[in-house]
Structures are given as structure tokens and as C-alpha cells.
Amino acid sequence: MLERIRLESLHQKVTTAENAVKIIKDGMTIGSSGFTKAGDSKAILPALAERGKTEDLKVTLMTGASLGHGTDGKLAEANVLKKRMPFQVDPILRSKINNGEILFIDQHLSESAELLHTKNLQSIDVAIIEAAYIERDGSIVPTTSVGNSVTFAALAKKVIIEINTEVPEEVYGIHDIYQAEDYPYRNVIPIVAPWNKIGRKSIPVDPEKIEAIVFTNRKDSPADIAEPDEKTTAIAKHLLAFFENEVLLGRLTDRLLPLQAGIGKVANAVLTGFKDSNFYDLTMFSEVLQDSTFDLIDSGKLSFASASSITVSQECYERVLGNLSKYKEKFVLRPQNISNTPGLIRRLGVIAINTAIEFDIYGNVNSTHIGGTKIMNGIGGSGDFARNAYLSIFVTQAASKGNNISHVLPMVSHTDHTEHDVDILVTDVGLADLRGLAPRERAQKIIDNCVHPEYKEELQSYFDRACERGGHTPHLLEESFSWHLRFSETGSMKQKTMAETAN
């Protein structure tokens, strides 16, 4: 195993997770690798949770995005977390956040590293970074994600490295490690195509800061990949038909523009739909590479993909990590403040496809909160892409839970993406192209094309009565959240008939 530490002076730093975690003290701020379950700490953070069961220990934890193997839940249960940022998906942690027991900062993924560099966030005391191996100069060759690890390694006072022998050393070369200059000396980031590599292949770190090295041998948590169902297939068909029409109108070519897709079954289904389309030589400039990315590479439809992590099923993990020579020249992993940087998204003309929890008749999107108050996961990188994309697309089912929940509403209960940043809305019912439309036009387009049939009449009534009252963006404020309130009280957003009310 010591062959994976090519700087011999660091051999003496090898220890156990239990010893290494003693470096972490109460009140510290920890920066850990990990981006959507990929390349996360699999030894130190679980050991920290164990410490928390017997010690009074509270820390602030920053990562790239979510962690795998239930680590966030273990930390939350052990009451180790005081504050967490910038993204999470764990049900135990989510519950404690919504109960007010743990503070959570829901942050654009492009911004957390920037705020650290500009000293607008508390400084990092300890960085925990997963590595495939350590180079002769002490630099770190990361594993399946980059995330915020470059910034954590640069700014942390102390560094703990987890060398994961499950990851082959052949990952060397799949990373493009570039750190933009601090303000006011920042230069142009010279990426003009997804395949441009502009940095080094390992993360630089001062070897003097490396306090401990721990060996692990554990795969990333597999992604939860759901097969396309009737609704997600319908959404994909509507979207592909839209793209085909854009080609006919001369706005796009059969190669489209670089694609970005949020994580989850809807985005995965949309990307999978490209396999049987007429599009070819596609590219991606995204945050996460999912199973569908590598399926498209295998089918010959996708020529190159850029992101910050690989988050895939166990089968796909084995296929890609076990055959890196086949895929190595087809993708690259970058720091998230590069993969998500607004300027590059705008420059490359990215087509962004993200998932909404709900949207309203004017095109405002809620992608983070249930009922306006309880966070689900977080905004992630959807805001980075939505505001700066060539096409900003949001997808969701029209209704769910036995059609007791409508995902198209008079007004969203929480706004993450305003109507100004949304171009296309898609449900399994249909697609609304909002470009060039005034608010009243947008509302009618959404009602006509996206609303579930069981809610269309009531939503049309709301809009018509609001228009009678007037306004540039007509609303009935006394009714705008009535659907949410109805669901809270009765378990359904459906309006009861007079007969039902009498009973």
C-alpha cells in the first residue's frame, strides 16, 4: 500500500482513522471531499461520528455536495454537526435541519469555494480528501470527484488524506485541476469547449500540512438509478420533439449544444432518450456524470463529457473504473467552481435540464422546499446553470401521489429560480416554451400545455379571475397558496365538490 505514497517522507504519516480523527477538535470547520456520493470520506467522517457518541463535539462541515454511505446521517445522529453546507440528501440530516437542530446553508455549488477564497466564510481548520495516491511532490490524485477539494487543500491548516485502494491508479489523467486567481487579479478561464484541459492532473498541497494518511478500500455509494417509467418517458419525448423542432427552425444543429442534466431519474430518462434519437456527436458540460452519460458514450451518441464527479450505479462503476482505458479520453472531472462557473456556462451555450419540485403559472420554480418551509436537498448547481444557460429547462411530473398533488400551481411556495431565468417547462402532459412571452402569455401557455387534466379547470379559473382584478402579473393573493393549505389540511390539493363538502 505504501506504493501509493510516492513521497517517502509521508510514509510515517500513515495511521488509523481512529488516531487521525483526534486531529479534529470541538468548534472546528471541516472541509471534506465528496460530490453527490462520489469521492467522499469513507473512514475519517464515520470515525468522527463514533467519537461524537461519547464526546461533546460540534463542527461545521463543508463538502462539495452530498456524501454517501449514510455518513451525513451518522454525523447527524451523533449530534456532531453544528452547521452543514452546501448540499445534502440524507433523510436523517434533513429531518434535523427541518427541526432546527442543525443549521444548513443552501448554497449555489459554484460559490462555496469562491467565498472561502475571499474570506467570506470561516476558514478551514482540517481538510479530509480521498485520493487514489499521493504523487512524489506530495500532490493528491483524486478519485471519482473533485468538488471543492482543490480549495480545501489550499486553504486548510491541516490535511488528512484517505487513500482508497479500491480506485485504480489509472484514474491519473481524468482530472483537470485548475484554480482561478483571487480577485482582483483573476484572469480569463481559457475553456472554449468541454474537452479543453487547462490545468494539472493532481491537486497541489503543501506536504508539511499533511498530518495523517489513512488507507481505505471501499467503493462509492451506488447511485439510485430508476428505470424510465411512463411519466419520465413522456417528459423525454416532449423534450426531444422540442429539440428536433429547434433544429428544423435553424436555432440548433443535430449536435445541439453542450448538455447539463441534474441528478435523478427524470434527468437520467431524458438523457437516455437521446440514444434512439437522430442527434449525434453530443457533448456535456455538467456537474455529475450518471449512468446515462456512459450509456450514451457506449452508443456513440456522446463524444465528450465534462463534470465534477462520477455518480453511477454499481454496474456502471465496475464498467467504467474497470475499463478506464476505454473511457479516459471521453470525459474529464474538474473543481466545481470551474464545472459550475457562470461565465463558462454562458460562453459554451449550455442547454441546462434540471428538476423542479413545483412551478407556478408564471414560470417561477421551486426546486428545494416542500410546502415552502421544509428543505428537501438543496439548490445544488441548478441555479448556476439556470441563470446562465442558452436554454434553461425545468422538468417535473404534472401530478403525483394519486394525483392529490399538482406540481403546477398558482404560486410556488418557495422560489429558487425566478420566471426571468426559466425558458422551457416540461411535464408528462406537455411542454411550454416561455421565450418571448409576457407574464399573461406565459400563464396561459403553461395552463394549456403542462397542467394535469384534473387541475386545469381550477387553475384556469384562478388565472381568469386574477386577470379581471388586473396587474402585470395577476394574482389573487388570498388564494395563491390555497392549494398548499388544502393539501396540508386534507391530504389533497383537489377542490372538493359541493356534494363531498356536504358529506
N, C-alpha and C positions, 0 to 999 in steps of 0.2 A: 504493500500500500504506500510505502514511503516514496515509491517511484512517481507518485502523483504530486509529490512536493519536490520540485526541481531546484529549489533554493535550499541548499543543505542546512543553512543556519536556522531554518524554520523547523527542522525535524524535532528539535527539543520542545516545540510548542504543542506537540500532539498530546491530547489528554482526553478525558471522558466528558460527556455532556454535563454530568453532574458537577464536575470540577469547573468546567468552563462557565457554567451559568452563575457561579459565585461572583463573577465579574460584575454582574448586574445588581445594582443597588436600588433601594426604595426611592421613588421620585424621578428616576432616570427616564430619558426619552430614547427609545429603541427604534432603529431603522432596520427592517428586515427585508431580504429578498422575497420574491413571490409575487406573481401576477396571474390572477384567475387560476389558482390552484397549481401553477407551474413554477418550478424552481424555488419553492418555498423552504423555510426551515423545517426540517423533519426531526431534529434532535434537540436543539437548544430551546426553542419555544415550548415544546412539550415538557422539557425538564423544568422550565420556568413555571409552568402550570403546576407541576408537582411540588415545587418549592412553596408556591402560593397556598397550598393546602395546610401548611404548618407554620408559615411566617406571615407577618403583616407586611405585604409588599404590593405597591401600586406603581405602575409605569404607564407612560404614553407610548403607544405602538403605532408606528408608521410603516406601511409596506408599499408595494406598487399597486396592488389591488387585493383580491381575496386570497385566503390561504386554504390549503387542502387538509385532508386527514382529520377534520374536525378540530383543528388546532385553535381556531378562534373560540369555539365553544368550550374547549378545555380551559382556556385562559379566563373566559368569562365566568365559568362555574367556580373557578378557584379564586375569583374576586381579585385577580391580578391587574386587570385593566382599569385605569382611571379614564383614559381617553384613547379613542381609536380613529384612524384616518388612513386613506381617503375612500375606501370602498370595502364592503363585506357582503357575504351571502349566507352566513351561518345562522340557523334559526334560534339557537340559544343566545348568541350575542345580540341578534336582532331584538329578541324579547327584552333583554336587559337594557338595550338602548331605548326602546319604546317605553319602558317603565321608569326611565330616568336614572337608572343605576350606573350606567356607563355613558360618558359624553362621546358624541360622534360628530366628526367634521366630514360632511359630504362634499367632496371637492372634485373639481374638474381634474382628470388624471394628468393633464399636461402641466398643471400648475404647482403641484406639491414640491417638485424638485426646484422649480423657479423660486418659490417662496423661501426655501431653505437657503439657496444661494444669496438671496437678497436680505437674509436675516430677518424675515418677517414671520418666521416660525421659530420655536425654541430649537436650540442646537442639538445635534445628535450626540448622545453620550457613547452608545455602543451600536455598531453595525454588525448584523448577522447575515452572511452571504453564502449561498450554496454555490459550490464550484465543482467543475469536472476535475480540474487540477490547478496547481499553482506553478506559474512559469518561473524561469531562472531569475528574472528580475523582481520576483515577488508579486507580479500582477496575477489577476484572477481570471481564469477561463470559466465563464458562467455556464449554466446548464440550459434548461428549457425556457428561461425567461431572462430579460434584462431589467425591465421595470425601472425602479429608482435606485438600483444597486450602485450605479456609477456615482451618483451624488452621495449616497450613504458612505461609500468607501472613501470618497474625497474629503468629506466634512466631519466624519465621526472621529471622536477622540481615541476610541479603541475599536478593534475589528476582531470578530470571531468568524472563522471560516469553517463551513461544513463541506467536506469533500465527499461527494456522493459517488461511490464506485459503481452504482447501477448505471450511471450515464457514461457512455463510451468516450474515450479521449478524442475520438474522431469528430466530436462537436466543434473542435477548434476550426474556426473559419466561418461558422454560420452567423457570428455576431459582428455587428458594425458599431464599435464603441466610439461615440463622438460626443464631446461635451462643448456646448456653445460657450463663448466667452461671457464673463459677467458684464453687466451694464456699468458704465456707458461705453464699453469697448466691444460690444457684440458685433460680429460680422455676419455676412450672409451665410446661411446654411446651404452649401452647394449641392443640393439634391434637385435634379430636374426630371428624374424618372425613378420609379420604385426600385429598380435594380442598381442604382448608383450606390457604391460603397465609398464612404469618405473618411472612415476612422480606422482604428486599430482593432485587433481581434481579441484583445483581453482588457480587463478593467484595471487601470493603474492604481496602485495603493502603496503607501509607504510601508515597507516591511517592518519598520520599528513600531508601527501601530498594531500589528497583528499580535494579539495577546494569547490566542488559543486556536487550535485546529482540531476539529472533531471529525471522525470518519463515520459516514452513514452508508447504507445500502438499501435504499427504498425508492420505488417509483413514485412519480407524481400521482395524486388522486385522479382517477379517471373522470373525464367529463361525462355528464349525464346527457347522453345523446338519445333523443326520442325520434323514432321513425316518423316521416311526414304523415300527417293524418288528413282528413277531409278538409279541415279548415286551413291548415298551413299550405296544403297543396293548392287550394283555391287562391290564397293570397299570392303564392308564387306565380300562378298562371296569370293573374291580373297584372302583376308587375312585369313579367316577361312580355306580355302583349303590349304594355306601355312602352317598354324599351324598343320593341320591334317597330312601333309606330313612330318613335323618335328617330329611328334610322330612316324610315320612309320620308319623314319630313326634313331630313338632312341635318338634324341637330346633333346626331351621334353617328358613329360608324359601327360596323359589325364587331369591332373590337371594344366598343364602348369607351369608358374612361376608367381609371383605377377604382376598384370597388372597396368599400368598407362595410363590414357587417357586424353588428353587435352580437354578443354571445347568446345562445339559446336556440330552442327548437324551431322558432319561426325563421330566424335568420339562416339557420342551417338548411331548412327546407327550401328557402329562396335560392340559396347558392347551389344546392343540389339540383334545382330545376334547370340550371344552365347546362347540365350535362346533355340534355336532349334538345337543346336549342340550336339556332343557327349561328350563335355568337362564337367567336374563336379568338385565340391569342389574347385572352383576357389577362389582366393584372390586378393585384390587390395592394392597397396601401391602407393597412388596418391596424388594429390593436392586438387581435388574437387570431391565430390560425387554428381552425377547427377541423374536424374530420372532412367536412365538405371541401375544404381547401385542398387537401391531399387527394381526395377523390377526383377533383377537377384537374389536378396536375396529372394524375394517372390516366385520365380520359383524354388528355391532350388539349383540353379547353383552356387551361390556365398556364401561362408561361412563366410567371414570376409573382411572388408574394412577399410583402414586407410587413412586419408587425413587431410586437414587443414580447410575445410569448407563444408557445405551442400548448394548447389545451384540448386534448383529444381523448377518445375512448381508449381502453386498454389495448384493443386490437390495433388501432391506428398507431398508438405509441410504439408497439412492437414493430409494426411495419416500417415506421419512419426511423426510429432510433436504431433499429436492427439493420437498416439498409441506407445509411446516410450518404453513401457514395452516389446513390440514385437521385437523392433529393437536394444534396448540398448546394448545387448551383441554381436551385429553383426558388430559394427563399432566404431571407435574412431577418435577424432579430436585432432590434435597436432599443436604446433607452426610451422610456415612454414620453419624455419631454422632447423627443425627436419624432417618434411614431405618431404622436398626437399634436404636434406643434401646428397652430393655426395657419401660419404662413405657408407651410408646405402643403397642407390640405387644400388651401386656396390655389396655390401655384399649380398643383398637379390636376386640379379639376376633379376631385374625388366625388364619386357617387356614394353617398352615405345611406345605409339602410339600418335603422335602429328600431327597437321595440318600444311601444307605448303601453302603459297600464290603461290609460284612457286619454281621449282628446275631446275637445268641445266643438261646437258648430262653427267657430271662427278659426279653428286650427291650432289653438293652444294645446300643448301636450304635457301630460303628467307621466313621468317615467320612473318616479321614485316612491310615491306615498299612496297608501291605502286610506281612503276616507279623509284625506287631507292632513292627517296627523301622524300616522304610523308608517315609518320608513320600511321599505321592502329591502332593497340592496344598496342603491345609491345611483348617482347620475353617471358614474364611470366616465367614459370618454365620449358619451353621446353628444354632450354639449360642445366639446372640442370640434367634432365633425359636423354637427347640425348647422352651426352658425357659419361655418366656413366652406361647406361643400358646394360643388357645382350643382348638385341635386341633393336636397335634404328630404329623405323619405322616412316616414314612420309607419309601422305596421302593427296591427293587433286584430284579434277576433272581434266581430261586431257585438257578440253577446256570449255570456258563459254562465256556468252554474245553473243548468236547466233554463237558460235564457232569463234568469232572475237578475242578472247584472248586465246592463248595457254599457259598452265601453265607449259609446259616443253619447255625449251629454250636453245639456245647456251650457254648463260652465265646469271646467275642471276644478277639482278640489285642491289642487296644488299645481303650480306652473313651473316646469323646468325649462321648457322650450316655448318661447312665445310665437304667436302667429307670424311674426316677422322673419322667423328662422325656419319655417316649415314650407316645403314646396309641394310634397305629394303625401297623401294619406291613403292607406290601403287596409281594408278588412276583407274577410272572406266573401262579403257581399259585393264589393266593388272597389273602385279606385277614384279618388278625387284629385285632379290636378288643379292646384290653387294658384299657380303662377299667373300674375297679371290680373288677379281678381280683387275687387274691393270687398270689405267685410260682408256686406249683404249678399254679394255674389258667392263668396266662399261658403257661407252658411247654407245657401240653397244647394250648392254643388255637393256638399258633404251629406246633407239630408237625402238628396236624390240618389247618391251612389254608395254610401258607406254604412247606413243605419240598418240594423236588423228590422225585418218587417213588423215585428211585434211592438216596436217603439217608434216607428216612423210617423204615424199619425199624431201622436202626442208631441213629438219633437217639432213637427211642422206647425202644430197649433201654438206651441210656445214661441216659435220664431215669428209667426204671423202676428200674434198679439203684441210681441215686443216691437215689431216694426210700426204698428199703429201708435205706440207710445212715442216712437221716434228715437233718434240718436244715430251717430255714425256707426256704432257697434251696438245695436239694440239688445237690451236685456230687460228682464223682469226680475229685479233684484230680490224681491220677496219669494220668487220661485226658483231662482238659479241653482240653489243647492237642494231643492226639494226631492230630487231623485236619490241623492245620497242619504238624506234624512229618512226617506221612505224605506230604503234598504236597511238602515240601522234599526228602524222600529219594527219592520215586518219581515225582513229577510228577502225582500224582493223590491226591485225598482219599478215593477209594473203597477200601473194605476188601477185600483180596484173599481169594478163596475158598481153601479148603484145596488144591484142585487147582492153582490158579495159584501158590500158595506152593511146592508140591512141584516145579513146573516151574522 
